[in-house]
Amino acid sequence: MSAPLEPRDERPEGSAGPAAAPSASLADGEWHRLHPATPLLRGGIAFVAVVGFLLANLRERIVELVLGSPDGPTDPLDAAYQNGQLGWAGLIVAAALVAGVVLFFFSWRVHTFRVGDDVVEVRSGILFRTHRRAPLDRIQGVAIARPLFARLFGAAKLDVSVAGQDAKVQLAYLRSADADRLRVDVLALASGARAAESRRGAGPTETASSGGPGATALPPSPSSVEAAPLAPEPSVAPRGVLETRMREFMAPELDPSTAPPESVVRIPPGRLAGSLLLSGRTLVGLALVAVIVWLVTTDRLGFAVFVVLPMLLASVGYVYNRFTRSLRYSIAGTPDGVRIGYGLLSTSNDTLPPGRIHAIEVHQPLLWRLAGWWAIRIDRAGAAGEGSAQASTTMLPVGTAGDATRVLSLLLPGLAAEETRRILDAGLDDPRAGGFVTAPPRARWVRPLAWRTTGFAETTDAVVLRTGFLWRRLVVVPLARVQSVRIEQGPWRRMLGLVGLDVQTVAGPVHAQLPAAERAVGEAAFARWSAAAVAAAAADRTHRWRAHPSTGSASGPGRDGDGGASPSGAGERMEP
C-alpha cells in the first residue's frame, strides 16, 4: 500500500540541512517542481516512437554505418552477433538510453513554478531558458485537463489563462490532487480574498516553509470543497495506487457539493448525437460519401482515395471528437465563477471567474429548429489565439431554450431578474413579442428575410441584439465589457434612413452587430450605450470578486489589466 498523494517538499537549490515538513499548499511563494512523470507525458513516448520508426526503416544503413557489414545480415542483432560486436551494440544502446534518461531528468529538474501573492511564474529550458509570468489580476480562467494517458499516472495539467496573445501559463503536469488544490489557491489569491480578510482584521500568519521563512497563509476559501473528492481524508486508511486511480476515473468533473443541483445543466447522449447528425459537418460527410460512391462506380478510384477520402476521414474525426468531448458535459456556478466540465476518457474542466465574459451568443442552426435546440458560445480575452479556442469558448454545445436561459443566468447573474428573463425568452422565440426595438419595414431592402427579427433590447447591465432568419442569433454584451460602440451609415442606409450599430469587445467568435435600425433610434441608442458603458466600467469591481462582498455580477470588469480596454467614453461614428 502506498501513501496518499501529498504536495512535494521542495527546497531552493543549494540549500542544506534536513527537509522541513511538506507545505500544505503549493501557493507558498516557493519554487516547486512538476510531476516526476512529466518528461514521459510531455514527449517521452513520442520520442521513443520516432526513434523506433527510424530504426525500423533505416536499419540497413545503421548496420552498414556501425558494424561495417553491408553484405551481411540486415538484422542488426544478427549482424552484431556474426561480427562479434554484440557487446559494443549493447553498449551503444545502453548509452543512448542513459543519455535520454539524463536529458529528461535535467529537463524536469529545471522546469519549476512558483505561485506568489500576485503572480504565477514558470521557468523551463536547458540551453534556451524561458520565464513566463501570469499576473493574478489579469487571470481570465483556470483550467485543469486530464488526458487519458496522464490519468494513468494520476497526473493533470493546469492552465492559467491571462489576457494577451499567447499569454497562457501551463503547469504540465502536476499530481491530480495537487492541481485541484492549486486551482483553489490561485482563484483565492486572484479574487482578493486575502485583502478582504486583512481588512476584516485577520492579519496574515506565517506558516512553515522549506528552505526559508513562511509565506502568508491563504484565508479559508468557500471553494476549497472542490478539492475534497481527491484529497485524502485523515480518518481513512491510506489507499493503494490502483484504488486511488479508480476513484479519480470515477469522480465527476463537477463536484455536486459546489453548486445547487438546479444550477447544473447536463446534456443527454441522445440529444448530443442528434445535434451532431443535424450539423453541417455531418451533411458534408454524407455528401462526400455520395461523391466517393460515384467516383468508384465511374472508375476514378485514385481521385476518390487520395482526395475525397481524406476529407471524409477529417469530417468523421471532427464529429467523433465533438461527441466524445461533450460527453459528461456539465456547467455550474461556484463561489469563484462558472465551472464547465466535459470529456469521457480525456477530461477537462475550466473555471471562469466573474467578469471574464465579454460577449455571449445564443444561436440556433436551421436544422435544430424543429427540435428547439440552442447552443451558446462566448468571447473571452486570451482565447482567440489558442489552439483549443473553440472548446474554451463553447459554454453549451446543445440544449433546450430552458437550458439556454439557465446558462445565461449562470454566465451573467444580472440576467436572472424576471423582467430580463422575459426579454431573453422573447429574443429566443420572437423579438416582436415584446421588449425589443425592431427594425422598420423599409429595412427589408437591407435584410430581405431577417428584417422582422432584427432588433435590440436593453437591460440594466447589458445590451441584447437579435438577428437572423435561417440561423437565429441572440447576442448579449455586458456594458462593463464594452470596449467601444460604433454607428455607421453608408449611401444605401442613408437613403433608407437606417444606421448600423456595432458593439465591439475582444476578438472571438461572437460579433455583436445590428445591421439595421431606424436612424433616430440608432443615434439615441449609440449615445445611451456609450455613456452606460463608461458608467458600468467605473462601477465594476469584479476584477477582485471576493474583495468586495457586494460584487455579484459576472459582467466584465472595466480594467485594462483584466484583458479588456476600458471604454474611453467616446463612441465611433463612420460615414463615407
Backbone torsions as a table, in degrees:
resi	resn	phi	psi	omega
1	MET	NA	131.2	180.0
2	SER	-95.5	158.7	-179.8
3	ALA	-72.2	154.7	178.3
4	PRO	-64.6	154.4	-178.1
5	LEU	-67.3	127.5	178.9
6	GLU	-128.6	156.9	176.3
7	PRO	-59.3	146.6	-177.7
8	ARG	-71.1	147.9	172.4
9	ASP	-89.8	114.1	-177.6
10	GLU	-122.3	130.5	174.5
11	ARG	-117.6	153.2	177.0
12	PRO	-57.4	146.4	-178.2
13	GLU	-61.6	135.3	178.9
14	GLY	92.9	-6.2	-179.5
15	SER	-75.3	151.2	-177.7
16	ALA	-121.1	171.2	177.7
17	GLY	98.6	168.8	-179.2
18	PRO	-67.8	150.7	-179.6
19	ALA	-72.1	141.4	176.0
20	ALA	-80.2	173.4	179.1
21	ALA	-64.7	146.0	-179.0
22	PRO	-58.8	142.3	178.7
23	SER	-70.7	143.5	-180.0
24	ALA	-74.1	-12.7	-177.7
25	SER	-144.3	141.8	174.3
26	LEU	-77.8	-10.3	178.7
27	ALA	-93.0	53.1	-176.9
28	ASP	-106.4	8.8	180.0
29	GLY	82.4	-0.3	180.0
30	GLU	-99.2	160.0	177.5
31	TRP	-80.6	134.2	-179.5
32	HIS	-128.3	158.7	176.5
33	ARG	-103.6	165.0	-176.6
34	LEU	-84.5	-176.0	178.0
35	HIS	-59.0	138.5	-179.6
36	PRO	-58.1	-25.7	-179.8
37	ALA	-86.9	9.9	-176.9
38	THR	-58.2	-47.0	179.6
39	PRO	-57.6	-40.1	179.0
40	LEU	-66.4	-41.9	-176.9
41	LEU	-72.9	-31.7	-176.1
42	ARG	-85.3	-25.3	-178.3
43	GLY	-172.0	-2.7	-178.3
44	GLY	-63.7	-43.4	-178.8
45	ILE	-66.9	-42.0	177.9
46	ALA	-62.6	-39.0	178.8
47	PHE	-62.5	-45.9	178.7
48	VAL	-62.4	-39.9	179.7
49	ALA	-64.9	-41.4	179.2
50	VAL	-65.2	-44.1	178.7
51	VAL	-61.6	-44.0	177.5
52	GLY	-61.2	-38.9	178.6
53	PHE	-64.8	-43.8	179.5
54	LEU	-65.0	-41.6	179.1
55	LEU	-63.9	-38.7	-178.4
56	ALA	-69.0	-31.9	-175.3
57	ASN	-97.8	-17.1	-177.8
58	LEU	-121.2	25.2	-173.9
59	ARG	-68.0	-32.0	178.0
60	GLU	-63.8	-42.8	178.6
61	ARG	-67.0	-36.6	179.2
62	ILE	-66.0	-42.3	177.9
63	VAL	-61.4	-43.2	-179.7
64	GLU	-65.5	-38.9	-176.4
65	LEU	-75.1	-41.3	-173.5
66	VAL	-89.4	-44.7	-172.5
67	LEU	-99.8	-14.9	177.1
68	GLY	65.4	39.0	-179.4
69	SER	-132.3	69.6	-177.3
70	PRO	-64.6	-25.3	-177.7
71	ASP	-95.5	0.0	-178.3
72	GLY	-88.3	-159.9	179.0
73	PRO	-63.4	146.7	179.2
74	THR	-84.4	-16.0	177.1
75	ASP	-77.0	127.2	-176.4
76	PRO	-58.5	-41.8	-178.7
77	LEU	-65.4	-42.8	178.5
78	ASP	-63.9	-41.8	-179.6
79	ALA	-66.0	-41.3	178.9
80	ALA	-65.5	-37.5	-179.4
81	TYR	-67.8	-44.0	-177.8
82	GLN	-68.8	-30.0	179.9
83	ASN	-91.3	1.4	-179.7
84	GLY	68.8	27.0	-177.7
85	GLN	-116.7	25.6	-178.7
86	LEU	-65.3	-36.3	178.5
87	GLY	-64.5	-43.4	178.2
88	TRP	-63.9	-39.4	178.9
89	ALA	-63.3	-44.0	177.3
90	GLY	-63.1	-36.4	178.5
91	LEU	-65.6	-39.1	178.3
92	ILE	-64.9	-43.6	179.3
93	VAL	-63.8	-43.8	179.6
94	ALA	-63.2	-40.8	178.9
95	ALA	-63.8	-39.2	178.3
96	ALA	-64.8	-41.0	178.4
97	LEU	-65.4	-42.4	179.2
98	VAL	-63.9	-41.4	178.8
99	ALA	-62.0	-41.7	177.8
100	GLY	-63.9	-42.3	179.8
101	VAL	-64.6	-43.0	-179.9
102	VAL	-63.3	-42.7	179.1
103	LEU	-61.7	-45.1	179.3
104	PHE	-64.7	-37.8	-179.3
105	PHE	-63.8	-46.7	-178.6
106	PHE	-68.6	-34.5	176.7
107	SER	-64.5	-36.3	176.6
108	TRP	-70.9	-39.1	-174.5
109	ARG	-68.3	-35.5	-178.2
110	VAL	-88.4	-4.3	178.3
111	HIS	-92.3	99.4	-175.5
112	THR	-126.1	162.7	178.4
113	PHE	-141.0	159.1	178.6
114	ARG	-145.6	138.0	176.4
115	VAL	-117.8	109.6	178.7
116	GLY	-101.6	-166.6	-177.9
117	ASP	-68.9	-26.6	-174.5
118	ASP	-136.9	9.9	-176.9
119	VAL	-157.8	150.5	170.4
120	VAL	-113.3	126.7	-175.9
121	GLU	-124.0	146.0	177.6
122	VAL	-136.4	129.4	175.2
123	ARG	-117.1	136.9	-178.2
124	SER	-154.8	169.4	176.7
125	GLY	101.3	142.2	177.7
126	ILE	-100.4	-61.3	178.0
127	LEU	-83.4	-43.8	179.7
128	PHE	-112.3	108.9	-175.6
129	ARG	-84.8	140.5	173.9
130	THR	-126.4	148.2	180.0
131	HIS	-140.1	109.0	-178.6
132	ARG	-107.9	140.4	-179.5
133	ARG	-128.0	138.2	176.9
134	ALA	-124.3	100.5	177.0
135	PRO	-61.0	134.9	-175.9
136	LEU	-65.9	-27.9	-179.1
137	ASP	-77.6	-1.6	176.1
138	ARG	-111.2	6.9	-177.3
139	ILE	-65.3	131.2	177.9
140	GLN	-106.8	-14.1	179.5
141	GLY	175.6	156.7	176.3
142	VAL	-128.4	119.6	-176.2
143	ALA	-119.7	146.2	175.2
144	ILE	-122.7	121.6	177.9
145	ALA	-113.9	137.4	179.2
146	ARG	-126.3	86.6	175.3
147	PRO	-60.2	156.5	-174.6
148	LEU	-57.6	-48.1	-177.2
149	PHE	-66.6	-37.4	178.7
150	ALA	-66.3	-32.0	179.6
151	ARG	-65.1	-27.7	177.3
152	LEU	-65.3	-26.7	178.3
153	PHE	-96.4	3.1	-176.9
154	GLY	68.6	32.2	-175.9
155	ALA	-112.7	158.3	179.1
156	ALA	-147.3	155.5	180.0
157	LYS	-108.9	128.8	-179.6
158	LEU	-111.9	123.7	179.3
159	ASP	-112.1	127.4	175.0
160	VAL	-107.5	107.0	-178.6
161	SER	-89.1	132.1	177.2
162	VAL	-125.9	165.5	179.7
163	ALA	-67.7	137.4	179.2
164	GLY	126.9	161.0	-179.1
165	GLN	-78.4	124.4	178.8
166	ASP	53.8	46.3	-176.6
167	ALA	-108.5	13.9	-178.0
168	LYS	-74.4	138.5	174.9
169	VAL	-106.1	124.3	-173.8
170	GLN	-116.3	131.9	173.9
171	LEU	-110.8	94.1	-177.1
172	ALA	-125.4	106.6	11.0
173	TYR	-129.7	162.1	174.0
174	LEU	-120.0	164.2	168.8
175	ARG	-61.7	144.1	-173.3
176	SER	-58.1	-45.7	179.8
177	ALA	-66.5	-37.1	178.0
178	ASP	-64.5	-37.7	178.7
179	ALA	-63.0	-41.2	178.2
180	ASP	-64.1	-44.7	-179.5
181	ARG	-66.9	-37.9	-178.1
182	LEU	-68.5	-35.1	176.3
183	ARG	-62.0	-42.7	178.1
184	VAL	-59.2	-43.5	-177.8
185	ASP	-68.7	-41.8	179.7
186	VAL	-62.9	-43.8	179.0
187	LEU	-66.3	-35.8	177.8
188	ALA	-65.3	-38.7	177.8
189	LEU	-69.5	-44.1	-178.2
190	ALA	-68.4	-26.8	-175.6
191	SER	-77.0	-12.5	-176.2
192	GLY	82.0	16.6	-178.9
193	ALA	-64.0	-34.4	-179.3
194	ARG	-66.1	-41.8	178.4
195	ALA	-64.1	-39.4	178.3
196	ALA	-65.1	-38.1	178.9
197	GLU	-65.3	-39.3	179.0
198	SER	-65.1	-39.3	179.9
199	ARG	-66.5	-27.4	179.0
200	ARG	-81.9	2.9	175.1
201	GLY	97.0	-1.4	177.8
202	ALA	-93.1	90.5	-176.3
203	GLY	-66.9	161.4	179.2
204	PRO	-66.9	144.2	177.9
205	THR	-113.6	161.4	-179.1
206	GLU	-101.8	139.9	176.2
207	THR	-121.5	156.2	-179.0
208	ALA	-67.2	139.4	178.9
209	SER	-139.4	144.2	-178.1
210	SER	-71.7	134.4	172.2
211	GLY	80.6	7.5	179.3
212	GLY	174.2	-174.2	-179.4
213	PRO	-67.0	153.9	-176.2
214	GLY	-72.1	153.1	176.2
215	ALA	-92.0	164.6	178.9
216	THR	-65.7	139.4	-175.8
217	ALA	-80.3	145.3	177.7
218	LEU	-72.5	142.2	175.0
219	PRO	-70.7	158.5	178.2
220	PRO	-56.4	133.9	-178.0
221	SER	-108.6	133.3	176.9
222	PRO	-62.1	-25.0	-178.1
223	SER	-88.8	6.0	-179.6
224	SER	-64.8	-16.0	176.5
225	VAL	-66.3	-17.5	-177.7
226	GLU	-64.5	-30.5	-178.3
227	ALA	-86.5	-2.2	-173.3
228	ALA	-61.8	-39.6	-176.6
229	PRO	-61.3	-27.0	-176.7
230	LEU	-104.7	-9.9	-177.9
231	ALA	-83.6	140.0	-179.7
232	PRO	-71.2	135.6	178.6
233	GLU	-84.4	138.9	-178.2
234	PRO	-61.5	-30.1	-174.5
235	SER	-87.4	-2.0	-177.1
236	VAL	-104.9	138.5	179.8
237	ALA	-65.2	150.8	179.8
238	PRO	-56.0	137.4	-178.0
239	ARG	-96.3	157.4	175.7
240	GLY	-77.1	169.8	-177.8
241	VAL	-63.8	-43.3	-177.6
242	LEU	-63.3	-44.1	179.8
243	GLU	-65.3	-38.3	178.3
244	THR	-63.7	-42.9	179.6
245	ARG	-65.3	-38.3	178.5
246	MET	-64.2	-41.0	178.1
247	ARG	-63.5	-38.5	179.1
248	GLU	-68.7	-37.5	179.5
249	PHE	-67.6	-36.8	-176.2
250	MET	-86.9	-14.0	-177.3
251	ALA	-66.9	138.4	177.3
252	PRO	-68.8	152.4	178.8
253	GLU	-66.6	-31.5	177.6
254	LEU	-114.9	121.3	178.1
255	ASP	-70.3	119.8	-178.7
256	PRO	-58.9	-22.0	-178.7
257	SER	-77.7	-6.9	-179.0
258	THR	-86.4	-11.7	-178.3
259	ALA	-154.3	152.7	176.3
260	PRO	-60.3	144.7	-177.7
261	PRO	-57.8	-33.1	-177.0
262	GLU	-72.8	-11.0	-179.8
263	SER	-89.2	1.1	-176.4
264	VAL	-102.9	131.1	176.2
265	VAL	-109.8	127.5	178.7
266	ARG	-123.5	154.4	-175.2
267	ILE	-110.8	117.8	175.1
268	PRO	-63.6	143.8	-179.8
269	PRO	-58.9	-35.4	179.1
270	GLY	-63.3	-41.7	178.3
271	ARG	-65.6	-39.4	179.6
272	LEU	-63.4	-45.5	179.0
273	ALA	-63.3	-41.7	179.0
274	GLY	-63.2	-39.3	179.5
275	SER	-65.3	-35.6	178.4
276	LEU	-72.1	-36.8	177.4
277	LEU	-65.3	-31.0	-179.9
278	LEU	-94.4	14.4	179.4
279	SER	-89.1	163.3	179.5
280	GLY	-65.1	-33.1	179.9
281	ARG	-64.1	-38.9	177.7
282	THR	-65.3	-41.0	177.6
283	LEU	-62.6	-38.7	176.1
284	VAL	-63.3	-41.5	178.0
285	GLY	-61.5	-42.8	177.2
286	LEU	-63.7	-39.0	177.2
287	ALA	-64.0	-38.6	178.4
288	LEU	-67.2	-36.1	175.3
289	VAL	-61.2	-43.7	178.2
290	ALA	-62.6	-38.5	178.6
291	VAL	-66.0	-41.0	179.2
292	ILE	-62.9	-43.4	178.9
293	VAL	-60.7	-42.8	179.9
294	TRP	-66.0	-40.4	179.7
295	LEU	-66.4	-39.4	179.2
296	VAL	-65.5	-42.6	-179.6
297	THR	-69.6	-19.6	178.9
298	THR	-104.4	20.4	175.5
299	ASP	59.7	40.0	174.3
300	ARG	-118.6	53.9	-173.5
301	LEU	-65.9	-38.6	-178.0
302	GLY	-60.4	-45.6	179.0
303	PHE	-64.4	-37.7	-179.2
304	ALA	-66.8	-39.2	-176.0
305	VAL	-75.9	-41.4	-170.7
306	PHE	-95.4	-13.5	-177.5
307	VAL	-118.8	-55.2	-172.7
308	VAL	-80.2	-40.4	-177.8
309	LEU	-60.5	-43.4	176.0
310	PRO	-59.8	-35.5	177.1
311	MET	-65.4	-39.5	178.5
312	LEU	-66.0	-43.3	179.5
313	LEU	-63.5	-36.6	177.7
314	ALA	-64.6	-40.3	178.7
315	SER	-66.7	-42.0	178.6
316	VAL	-64.5	-41.8	178.2
317	GLY	-63.4	-38.1	178.7
318	TYR	-64.2	-45.7	-179.8
319	VAL	-65.0	-41.5	-179.6
320	TYR	-64.2	-44.2	179.5
321	ASN	-63.5	-40.4	177.8
322	ARG	-62.2	-39.1	-177.8
323	PHE	-68.7	-51.0	-177.9
324	THR	-67.4	-33.1	-179.2
325	ARG	-70.3	-34.4	-176.2
326	SER	-87.2	-8.1	175.8
327	LEU	-65.5	147.3	-176.0
328	ARG	59.2	26.4	178.3
329	TYR	-71.0	139.7	176.3
330	SER	-156.8	154.3	179.9
331	ILE	-140.3	138.9	-176.6
332	ALA	-154.2	157.5	175.3
333	GLY	-91.8	134.9	178.4
334	THR	-124.5	169.8	178.4
335	PRO	-60.8	-20.8	-178.7
336	ASP	-111.0	21.3	176.2
337	GLY	125.3	-165.4	-178.1
338	VAL	-92.5	131.6	-179.9
339	ARG	-111.2	125.3	178.2
340	ILE	-116.4	126.0	178.7
341	GLY	-123.9	145.5	179.8
342	TYR	-161.0	167.1	176.8
343	GLY	112.1	147.2	178.6
344	LEU	-105.3	-64.0	178.3
345	LEU	-91.9	-52.0	171.2
346	SER	-95.9	118.3	-173.4
347	THR	-109.2	160.3	178.8
348	SER	-156.0	148.5	171.7
349	ASN	-145.2	145.1	-173.1
350	ASP	-129.4	135.3	177.9
351	THR	-110.2	120.7	176.7
352	LEU	-103.0	108.4	178.3
353	PRO	-64.4	162.1	177.2
354	PRO	-58.5	142.5	176.2
355	GLY	84.8	12.0	-178.8
356	ARG	-108.4	8.1	-179.6
357	ILE	-106.4	121.5	-175.3
358	HIS	-94.7	-33.5	179.6
359	ALA	-159.6	150.1	-179.5
360	ILE	-127.7	135.6	176.7
361	GLU	-124.7	125.7	171.8
362	VAL	-104.9	117.0	-176.2
363	HIS	-128.4	156.2	-177.4
364	GLN	-137.1	108.0	174.4
365	PRO	-62.4	159.4	-175.5
366	LEU	-59.9	-42.8	-176.1
367	LEU	-71.5	-15.0	178.0
368	TRP	-86.7	-6.8	-170.6
369	ARG	-65.3	-40.4	-179.0
370	LEU	-64.6	-35.1	179.0
371	ALA	-82.2	-13.0	-179.4
372	GLY	71.7	33.4	-177.7
373	TRP	-96.7	150.2	177.9
374	TRP	-136.0	160.3	174.6
375	ALA	-131.6	154.5	-177.1
376	ILE	-130.5	134.7	172.4
377	ARG	-137.7	163.5	-172.4
378	ILE	-135.0	165.4	165.6
379	ASP	-102.3	132.1	176.6
380	ARG	-140.6	144.7	-177.8
381	ALA	-66.4	138.9	176.1
382	GLY	86.5	-5.3	-177.0
383	ALA	-94.9	-14.0	-174.0
384	ALA	-65.3	-34.1	-177.0
385	GLY	-96.8	3.2	-177.6
386	GLU	-80.6	150.5	176.1
387	GLY	-67.7	-28.0	179.2
388	SER	-103.8	36.7	-175.0
389	ALA	-62.4	-38.1	-178.6
390	GLN	-64.1	-41.6	179.8
391	ALA	-68.9	-38.8	-176.0
392	SER	-76.1	-13.9	178.4
393	THR	-106.3	-3.8	178.7
394	THR	-90.1	116.7	-179.4
395	MET	-98.2	-28.1	178.4
396	LEU	-145.9	105.2	-179.8
397	PRO	-62.1	-40.1	177.8
398	VAL	-163.1	141.7	-179.9
399	GLY	-171.2	167.4	177.8
400	THR	-76.6	174.9	177.7
401	ALA	-62.7	-36.4	176.1
402	GLY	-64.7	-41.2	175.9
403	ASP	-61.6	-42.7	-179.9
404	ALA	-62.1	-42.8	178.5
405	THR	-63.8	-39.1	180.0
406	ARG	-67.3	-40.6	178.6
407	VAL	-66.7	-38.9	176.8
408	LEU	-60.4	-39.0	178.3
409	SER	-67.0	-30.8	176.2
410	LEU	-72.5	-43.1	-177.5
411	LEU	-69.4	-39.7	178.6
412	LEU	-130.1	93.3	-178.0
413	PRO	-56.9	-23.6	177.6
414	GLY	-65.6	-15.2	179.0
415	LEU	-85.8	0.5	-176.5
416	ALA	-79.8	-9.0	179.3
417	ALA	-63.8	151.6	-175.7
418	GLU	-61.8	-43.3	-179.6
419	GLU	-64.2	-41.0	178.6
420	THR	-66.3	-38.5	178.8
421	ARG	-63.6	-34.8	176.4
422	ARG	-65.3	-37.6	177.3
423	ILE	-65.0	-43.4	179.2
424	LEU	-64.4	-42.2	178.5
425	ASP	-61.5	-40.5	178.2
426	ALA	-66.1	-37.5	179.0
427	GLY	-66.9	-36.5	178.4
428	LEU	-74.0	-29.1	-177.5
429	ASP	-96.7	-68.5	-178.2
430	ASP	-155.4	112.3	-177.5
431	PRO	-63.7	-18.2	178.5
432	ARG	-76.1	-8.2	-178.1
433	ALA	-69.7	-21.2	178.1
434	GLY	147.2	147.3	177.7
435	GLY	90.6	-15.0	-177.9
436	PHE	-110.4	144.4	171.2
437	VAL	-96.4	110.5	-173.8
438	THR	-94.7	167.0	-179.5
439	ALA	-73.2	150.4	178.5
440	PRO	-70.9	164.2	-178.2
441	PRO	-58.6	-31.8	-178.9
442	ARG	-69.2	-7.7	175.9
443	ALA	-69.7	-7.5	177.4
444	ARG	-63.3	-21.5	178.1
445	TRP	-76.0	-16.7	176.1
446	VAL	-101.4	-41.0	179.0
447	ARG	-125.6	83.1	-171.4
448	PRO	-57.9	-38.8	-176.3
449	LEU	-98.4	-33.0	-168.6
450	ALA	-105.9	12.0	-175.6
451	TRP	-67.2	-29.8	179.8
452	ARG	-70.1	-29.8	-177.0
453	THR	-102.0	10.2	178.2
454	THR	-94.3	121.8	-179.7
455	GLY	-174.5	-179.4	-179.4
456	PHE	-141.4	160.1	175.4
457	ALA	-141.3	162.3	-178.0
458	GLU	-129.7	137.8	172.0
459	THR	-116.3	-176.5	-177.2
460	THR	-66.8	-27.1	-176.3
461	ASP	-135.9	17.6	-177.8
462	ALA	-156.0	159.9	172.5
463	VAL	-112.8	134.3	-177.5
464	VAL	-117.7	124.8	179.8
465	LEU	-118.0	139.7	-179.2
466	ARG	-127.6	124.7	178.3
467	THR	-141.8	168.8	171.6
468	GLY	99.5	141.8	174.9
469	PHE	-117.1	-54.4	175.9
470	LEU	-79.2	-44.3	178.9
471	TRP	-113.1	100.5	-174.9
472	ARG	-76.7	138.6	-179.0
473	ARG	-137.9	134.6	173.9
474	LEU	-127.5	117.2	-175.0
475	VAL	-113.0	130.8	177.8
476	VAL	-118.8	124.6	-179.4
477	VAL	-119.9	116.6	174.9
478	PRO	-63.6	134.5	-178.1
479	LEU	-60.7	-34.0	-178.7
480	ALA	-70.1	-12.6	-179.2
481	ARG	-106.6	1.3	179.5
482	VAL	-70.2	126.8	177.8
483	GLN	-91.5	-33.8	175.0
484	SER	-165.1	159.6	176.7
485	VAL	-123.4	131.3	-177.7
486	ARG	-122.4	137.9	174.1
487	ILE	-119.9	133.5	-176.2
488	GLU	-136.9	151.4	-178.5
489	GLN	-152.2	109.6	175.8
490	GLY	-87.2	-177.7	-178.9
491	PRO	-58.8	-41.8	-178.0
492	TRP	-67.5	-43.8	177.8
493	ARG	-66.7	-37.7	-179.9
494	ARG	-63.0	-40.0	180.0
495	MET	-65.9	-32.2	179.8
496	LEU	-89.4	-5.1	-178.0
497	GLY	72.3	34.9	-178.4
498	LEU	-119.5	162.3	173.3
499	VAL	-137.7	161.7	173.3
500	GLY	-114.7	145.0	-179.2
501	LEU	-120.0	139.9	-179.8
502	ASP	-134.5	115.3	176.6
503	VAL	-96.8	112.1	-170.6
504	GLN	-98.8	134.1	175.3
505	THR	-130.7	-157.9	179.6
506	VAL	-70.9	163.6	178.7
507	ALA	-64.9	139.0	-179.1
508	GLY	175.7	-175.0	-177.2
509	PRO	-75.4	-13.1	-176.5
510	VAL	-96.2	130.9	178.1
511	HIS	-123.0	111.1	-177.0
512	ALA	-90.0	85.9	-177.7
513	GLN	-127.5	138.3	173.7
514	LEU	-114.4	107.8	-171.3
515	PRO	-71.9	-23.9	-175.3
516	ALA	-150.3	133.3	175.0
517	ALA	-155.1	152.0	174.2
518	GLU	-54.0	138.7	-173.4
519	ARG	-59.0	-50.3	-178.7
520	ALA	-62.8	-40.6	179.2
521	VAL	-65.4	-42.2	-179.8
522	GLY	-65.8	-40.8	178.7
523	GLU	-66.0	-39.6	176.9
524	ALA	-65.6	-41.1	178.2
525	ALA	-65.1	-38.9	177.8
526	PHE	-58.3	-45.5	-180.0
527	ALA	-67.6	-41.9	-179.2
528	ARG	-66.3	-45.7	-176.8
529	TRP	-66.1	-38.4	179.1
530	SER	-63.0	-47.2	179.7
531	ALA	-67.2	-41.5	-178.4
532	ALA	-66.8	-33.9	179.1
533	ALA	-66.5	-40.9	178.8
534	VAL	-65.1	-44.6	179.9
535	ALA	-64.4	-41.1	179.9
536	ALA	-66.1	-38.6	178.8
537	ALA	-66.1	-38.4	-179.9
538	ALA	-68.2	-32.0	-177.0
539	ALA	-91.0	-7.7	-174.0
540	ASP	-75.7	140.3	179.7
541	ARG	-131.4	17.6	-173.5
542	THR	-77.8	-5.9	176.6
543	HIS	-67.6	-23.5	170.2
544	ARG	-127.5	78.5	-163.8
545	TRP	-68.9	-23.6	178.5
546	ARG	-105.0	0.5	173.6
547	ALA	-80.3	-18.8	179.2
548	HIS	-123.2	102.5	-175.2
549	PRO	-57.2	-25.5	-177.5
550	SER	-77.7	-10.9	-177.7
551	THR	-72.1	118.8	178.1
552	GLY	-134.9	-5.2	-178.5
553	SER	-86.6	144.6	175.2
554	ALA	-96.2	6.9	175.2
555	SER	-65.9	156.7	-168.4
556	GLY	-70.5	153.3	177.0
557	PRO	-72.3	155.9	-179.1
558	GLY	-103.0	37.2	-179.9
559	ARG	-116.5	142.1	176.6
560	ASP	-62.2	-32.8	-177.1
561	GLY	-67.4	-13.6	-179.9
562	ASP	-98.0	13.1	171.4
563	GLY	101.1	0.8	178.0
564	GLY	-137.9	132.7	-179.9
565	ALA	-69.8	136.6	-179.0
566	SER	-71.2	143.5	178.6
567	PRO	-59.3	138.0	-178.3
568	SER	-86.5	-7.9	179.3
569	GLY	98.3	-8.1	-178.4
570	ALA	-119.5	128.8	173.4
571	GLY	-82.4	-173.1	-177.0
572	GLU	-130.3	124.7	175.9
573	ARG	-102.9	138.8	178.3
574	MET	-131.3	118.8	176.4
575	GLU	-138.8	143.5	178.6
576	PRO	-71.1	NA	NA
